Amino acid sequence: MFSLTTNNLSFAYKDLNTIDHVNLQVKSGEVLVILGPNGIGKSTLINCLSGVFSKYQGSIKLDNEELKQIGSKELSHKLALVSQRVNINTNLSLFDYLLLGRSAFHSIFSQPNKDDEKLVDQVISRIGLENLKSTSLQNMSGGQKQLANIGRALVQEPKILIMDEPTSALDYKNQVNVLKLVKTFSNQGIAIVMSTHDPNQATMVADSVGLLVNNKTYRQGSTEEILSDKSLSELYQTPIISTFNEDLQRNVFGIEMG
Ligand SMILES: Nc1ncnc2c1ncn2[C@@H]1O[C@H](COP(=O)(O)OP(=O)(O)OP(=O)(O)O)[C@@H](O)[C@H]1O
């Protein structure tokens, strides 16, 4: 069993805390979905959780180890990040870009081997980009680059996968594909943290939901405990109404135009 836990996690860019005393937990096989309005601190939180920002207050524990004490190579064996940055401009082919994601598993003197290449091929097929295997990243669309970024994280075979709005540039079919991947990997025992602007994604994949609220509080609980018309309308400061969809067998959240 593997877990990521924060205790009173706070982070400030200058003096004022952007995230304040966040107590969050996710463990093997669980999906935690983070929701919150624009500018509330989702990316900041994700950058702290994934080790990009180390000047945080409080603690972030991967199992019993403090995140900032873990060396970068060891960390990349445990944790993979899909950042919000969709605009990767490299002339590497998709295949080579993903193969580079295996570099933490080799010394500087050893080359990626056949197993690495096989894994990269499998991941390319899982993200549905077989026909772009030899295409350079700079010639791909925003959505294709976002899928490539997800693939790059998957080839690390992490114990925890942290994703910042992984479906923001994707059409419905690819959103479903990514959400199915999230479910598949969590069923395989991977812990997943993802942020999104779509509460419906939380009802589809989340085991727990974390809300970053305006007054800088963080609330985490089960989907049923946390997601309601009232909590979401307050969160986004706009009326949100859910209806139970018989075909989908779940609540669907919609925005009201007023
Ligand atoms: N490098 C930075 N320096 C100073 N302030 C920053 C920096 N990056 C972000 N901020 C501020 O921190 C706050 C949180 O930003 P963050 O990107 O974490 O929000 P977010 O919830 O991910 O937003 P969005 O949904 O719009 O992507 C915002 O007010 C933003 O202006």
PDBQT file of the ligand as one rigid body, heavy atoms in Angstrom, charges set to zero:
ROOT
HETATM    1  N1  LIG A 301       4.717  32.176 -10.608  1.00  0.00    +0.000 N 
HETATM    2  C1  LIG A 301       3.802  32.879  -9.922  1.00  0.00    +0.000 A 
HETATM    3  N2  LIG A 301       4.132  33.961  -9.214  1.00  0.00    +0.000 NA
HETATM    4  C2  LIG A 301       3.216  34.652  -8.496  1.00  0.00    +0.000 A 
HETATM    5  N3  LIG A 301       1.907  34.308  -8.414  1.00  0.00    +0.000 NA
HETATM    6  C3  LIG A 301       1.515  33.212  -9.096  1.00  0.00    +0.000 A 
HETATM    7  C4  LIG A 301       2.432  32.443  -9.882  1.00  0.00    +0.000 A 
HETATM    8  N4  LIG A 301       1.743  31.396 -10.453  1.00  0.00    +0.000 NA
HETATM    9  C5  LIG A 301       0.471  31.534 -10.041  1.00  0.00    +0.000 A 
HETATM   10  N5  LIG A 301       0.326  32.612  -9.244  1.00  0.00    +0.000 N 
HETATM   11  C6  LIG A 301      -0.921  33.054  -8.602  1.00  0.00    +0.000 C 
HETATM   12  O1  LIG A 301      -1.322  32.064  -7.665  1.00  0.00    +0.000 OA
HETATM   13  C7  LIG A 301      -2.735  31.892  -7.700  1.00  0.00    +0.000 C 
HETATM   14  C8  LIG A 301      -3.054  30.405  -7.982  1.00  0.00    +0.000 C 
HETATM   15  O2  LIG A 301      -2.634  30.092  -9.299  1.00  0.00    +0.000 OA
HETATM   16  P1  LIG A 301      -2.811  28.617  -9.869  1.00  0.00    +0.000 P 
HETATM   17  O3  LIG A 301      -2.198  28.598 -11.219  1.00  0.00    +0.000 OA
HETATM   18  O4  LIG A 301      -2.305  27.654  -8.867  1.00  0.00    +0.000 OA
HETATM   19  O5  LIG A 301      -4.399  28.523  -9.948  1.00  0.00    +0.000 OA
HETATM   20  P2  LIG A 301      -5.320  27.419 -10.641  1.00  0.00    +0.000 P 
HETATM   21  O6  LIG A 301      -6.386  27.082  -9.638  1.00  0.00    +0.000 OA
HETATM   22  O7  LIG A 301      -4.524  26.301 -11.180  1.00  0.00    +0.000 OA
HETATM   23  O8  LIG A 301      -5.944  28.286 -11.822  1.00  0.00    +0.000 OA
HETATM   24  P3  LIG A 301      -6.563  27.865 -13.267  1.00  0.00    +0.000 P 
HETATM   25  O9  LIG A 301      -7.801  27.063 -13.007  1.00  0.00    +0.000 OA
HETATM   26  O10 LIG A 301      -6.890  29.210 -13.854  1.00  0.00    +0.000 OA
HETATM   27  O11 LIG A 301      -5.505  27.110 -14.015  1.00  0.00    +0.000 OA
HETATM   28  C9  LIG A 301      -3.272  32.832  -8.765  1.00  0.00    +0.000 C 
HETATM   29  O12 LIG A 301      -3.778  33.978  -8.113  1.00  0.00    +0.000 OA
HETATM   30  C10 LIG A 301      -2.058  33.200  -9.590  1.00  0.00    +0.000 C 
HETATM   31  O13 LIG A 301      -2.162  34.519 -10.072  1.00  0.00    +0.000 OA
ENDROOT
TORSDOF 0
